[in-house]
Amino acid sequence: MAIDVAIVGGGLTGCATAYAFAAAGIRVALFEAERIAQGSTALAGGVMTSEPGPAFSAIETRHGRRAARYAWQAWRRAALDGAATLRRLRVQCRLTSRDLVQFAGAGFPYAADAGTRLTREWQARQQAGLEGALIKRSGLTRDIRTEAAAGVRTHDSAQFDPYRASVGLASAAATRGAQIFERSPIRRVKFGRHEALLEADGGRVRAGRVIIATGLPTALFKALRRHVTPMDTYFVLTEPVPAAIRHQLARPAIILRDSQAPPHTLHWVDEDRRIVFGGADQAAVPTRLQTKTLVQRSGQLMYELSLLYPAISGLQAVHGWSATYGLTADGLPCIGPHRNFPHHLFALGMGRDGLAGAFLASRILLREHLGEPNRSDEVYGFGRIL
Ligand SMILES: Cc1cc2nc3c(=O)[nH]c(=O)nc-3n(C[C@H](O)[C@H](O)[C@H](O)COP(=O)(O)OP(=O)(O)OC[C@H]3O[C@@H](n4cnc5c(N)ncnc54)[C@H](O)[C@@H]3O)c2cc1C
């Protein structure tokens, strides 16, 4: 079999990329080891933030203001583009637009200077000409309804079901000629001067280009593992919140993220009756400790939620879950070519905010494939961390 582009990995990143390439008329085939979007995509909280995970000021210090500004602008465009694509394709994934409110709590467990730090972060963004409004105290009381020292609101985030979104994108890609192969692990990728050769269980595939969208660098690319740290993140879903106390909690129209590192996120699901609360990230734990750690972290998250909103004390978590994502040293994903792997493009280390990153990757990789790379995309490339 010979194709223009082979995509390895059928999470949201692989599916969004397959759609973008097929829509551009490129002969593309996607190979997924298991079933479409049943890796970390299926376990994502479903919040698509219009900004990447790390603090803007940290990226500005590391890569300069211009690069940082571009990273934020490109991410926001990708979130808008992703939502628009899902709407245009009529993918049934419960897509809802939301504002993102980042806040610094007042009092335990937040640091005494948390509010000052968040205000400085907002100032750095303002100076770079980025979107975001500092919320006044009255706004904090109205929207997030917890003791907060500072808050910043941005538009253009969204929430959706990432599994359904991925399946919808894969299906739209197939309609435009993409070939989708499930239960087709790629065992090996070799490359010569003109093409790459992929080995699957059932045979070999020749491709002009291969895109690696496996989240973490798998055994296929051991040399890249040093760039991506496996991290576990944890989520709890509460039982329905009694109507009488819902008005004491964050408004459903917003996604809440606190200023801790790593942050907690809170959003409403199930017609705004239940809360999904996430955080407590740590370096990935060995498989034998996962169940015990999940029980401990779920309890911790419910306790932290009750510190934010004492009104929910006694409310139970009906479900807790965790999974592993890949994190780079600066928190931005690695998207694009790598000098040691001809004919390859990568989208790895998408982080815990990788849903918008998936759409960003699809755009950057398409530009790269078409020979029209944008130099500013280098802030997402391997070159910045090599
Ligand atoms: C618990 C959890 C919650 C999260 N919540 C959020 C959230 O609320 N918002 C957000 O923006 N992000 C979130 N993230 C991050 C987000 O899930 C990912 O960044 C996003 O889903 C993109 O995933 P991906 O397609 O890059 O990787 P994955 O979904 O991991 O897909 C990679 C795929 O590659 C396949 N694969 C691996 N090796 C091979 C091979 N050799 N051959 C073929 N296929 C292969 C795997 O089977 C897998 O399906 C969360 C992550 C976790 C773990």
The ligand as an SDF file (V2000), in Angstrom:
LIG
                    3D

 53 58  0  0  0  0  0  0  0  0999 V2000
   -7.1540   12.2170   32.5600 C   0  0  0  0  0  0  0  0  0  0  0  0
   -6.8840   13.2720   31.5060 C   0  0  0  0  0  0  0  0  0  0  0  0
   -7.7330   14.3650   31.4310 C   0  0  0  0  0  0  0  0  0  0  0  0
   -7.4900   15.3590   30.4650 C   0  0  0  0  0  0  0  0  0  0  0  0
   -8.3450   16.4050   30.4000 N   0  0  0  0  0  0  0  0  0  0  0  0
   -8.1450   17.3550   29.4620 C   0  0  0  0  0  0  0  0  0  0  0  0
   -9.0400   18.4590   29.3420 C   0  0  0  0  0  0  0  0  0  0  0  0
  -10.0360   18.6020   30.0450 O   0  0  0  0  0  0  0  0  0  0  0  0
   -8.7600   19.3960   28.3980 N   0  0  0  0  0  0  0  0  0  0  0  0
   -7.6850   19.2990   27.5720 C   0  0  0  0  0  0  0  0  0  0  0  0
   -7.4870   20.1930   26.7460 O   0  0  0  0  0  0  0  0  0  0  0  0
   -6.8570   18.2310   27.6220 N   0  0  0  0  0  0  0  0  0  0  0  0
   -7.0610   17.2710   28.5420 C   0  0  0  0  0  0  0  0  0  0  0  0
   -6.2030   16.2180   28.6080 N   0  0  0  0  0  0  0  0  0  0  0  0
   -5.1740   16.0620   27.5690 C   0  0  0  0  0  0  0  0  0  0  0  0
   -5.8710   15.4910   26.3120 C   0  0  0  0  0  0  0  0  0  0  0  0
   -6.5930   14.3440   26.6680 O   0  0  0  0  0  0  0  0  0  0  0  0
   -4.9080   15.1360   25.1740 C   0  0  0  0  0  0  0  0  0  0  0  0
   -3.9400   16.1310   25.0520 O   0  0  0  0  0  0  0  0  0  0  0  0
   -5.7100   15.0350   23.8730 C   0  0  0  0  0  0  0  0  0  0  0  0
   -6.7350   14.0830   24.0420 O   0  0  0  0  0  0  0  0  0  0  0  0
   -4.8980   14.7200   22.6500 C   0  0  0  0  0  0  0  0  0  0  0  0
   -4.5600   13.3990   22.6700 O   0  0  0  0  0  0  0  0  0  0  0  0
   -3.6870   12.7460   21.5160 P   0  0  0  0  0  0  0  0  0  0  0  0
   -4.5050   12.4210   20.3350 O   0  0  0  0  0  0  0  0  0  0  0  0
   -2.4790   13.5790   21.2620 O   0  0  0  0  0  0  0  0  0  0  0  0
   -3.2180   11.4290   22.2700 O   0  0  0  0  0  0  0  0  0  0  0  0
   -4.0890   10.1250   22.7060 P   0  0  0  0  0  0  0  0  0  0  0  0
   -5.5220   10.4280   22.9520 O   0  0  0  0  0  0  0  0  0  0  0  0
   -3.3000    9.5170   23.7850 O   0  0  0  0  0  0  0  0  0  0  0  0
   -3.9960    9.2730   21.3940 O   0  0  0  0  0  0  0  0  0  0  0  0
   -2.8380    8.5970   20.9970 C   0  0  0  0  0  0  0  0  0  0  0  0
   -3.2880    7.3310   20.3070 C   0  0  0  0  0  0  0  0  0  0  0  0
   -2.1400    6.7220   19.7070 O   0  0  0  0  0  0  0  0  0  0  0  0
   -2.3590    5.3260   19.7260 C   0  0  0  0  0  0  0  0  0  0  0  0
   -1.0800    4.6640   19.5070 N   0  0  0  0  0  0  0  0  0  0  0  0
   -0.0090    4.6190   20.3460 C   0  0  0  0  0  0  0  0  0  0  0  0
    0.9830    3.8910   19.7840 N   0  0  0  0  0  0  0  0  0  0  0  0
    0.5390    3.4830   18.5780 C   0  0  0  0  0  0  0  0  0  0  0  0
    1.1110    2.6930   17.5290 C   0  0  0  0  0  0  0  0  0  0  0  0
    2.3490    2.1910   17.6110 N   0  0  0  0  0  0  0  0  0  0  0  0
    0.3650    2.4540   16.4130 N   0  0  0  0  0  0  0  0  0  0  0  0
   -0.8820    2.9790   16.3010 C   0  0  0  0  0  0  0  0  0  0  0  0
   -1.4680    3.7130   17.2740 N   0  0  0  0  0  0  0  0  0  0  0  0
   -0.7730    3.9750   18.3850 C   0  0  0  0  0  0  0  0  0  0  0  0
   -2.9860    5.0820   21.0850 C   0  0  0  0  0  0  0  0  0  0  0  0
   -3.7070    3.8610   21.1030 O   0  0  0  0  0  0  0  0  0  0  0  0
   -3.8990    6.2980   21.2520 C   0  0  0  0  0  0  0  0  0  0  0  0
   -5.2290    6.0560   20.8560 O   0  0  0  0  0  0  0  0  0  0  0  0
   -6.4010   15.2280   29.5720 C   0  0  0  0  0  0  0  0  0  0  0  0
   -5.5430   14.1390   29.6630 C   0  0  0  0  0  0  0  0  0  0  0  0
   -5.7730   13.1660   30.6180 C   0  0  0  0  0  0  0  0  0  0  0  0
   -4.8390   12.0160   30.6870 C   0  0  0  0  0  0  0  0  0  0  0  0
  1  2  1  0
  2  3  1  0
  2 52  2  0
  3  4  2  0
  4  5  1  0
  4 50  1  0
  5  6  2  0
  6  7  1  0
  6 13  1  0
  7  8  2  0
  7  9  1  0
  9 10  1  0
 10 11  2  0
 10 12  1  0
 12 13  2  0
 13 14  1  0
 14 15  1  0
 14 50  1  0
 15 16  1  0
 16 17  1  0
 16 18  1  0
 18 19  1  0
 18 20  1  0
 20 21  1  0
 20 22  1  0
 22 23  1  0
 23 24  1  0
 24 25  2  0
 24 26  1  0
 24 27  1  0
 27 28  1  0
 28 29  2  0
 28 30  1  0
 28 31  1  0
 31 32  1  0
 32 33  1  0
 33 34  1  0
 33 48  1  0
 34 35  1  0
 35 36  1  0
 35 46  1  0
 36 37  1  0
 36 45  1  0
 37 38  2  0
 38 39  1  0
 39 40  1  0
 39 45  2  0
 40 41  1  0
 40 42  2  0
 42 43  1  0
 43 44  2  0
 44 45  1  0
 46 47  1  0
 46 48  1  0
 48 49  1  0
 50 51  2  0
 51 52  1  0
 52 53  1  0
M  END
$$$$
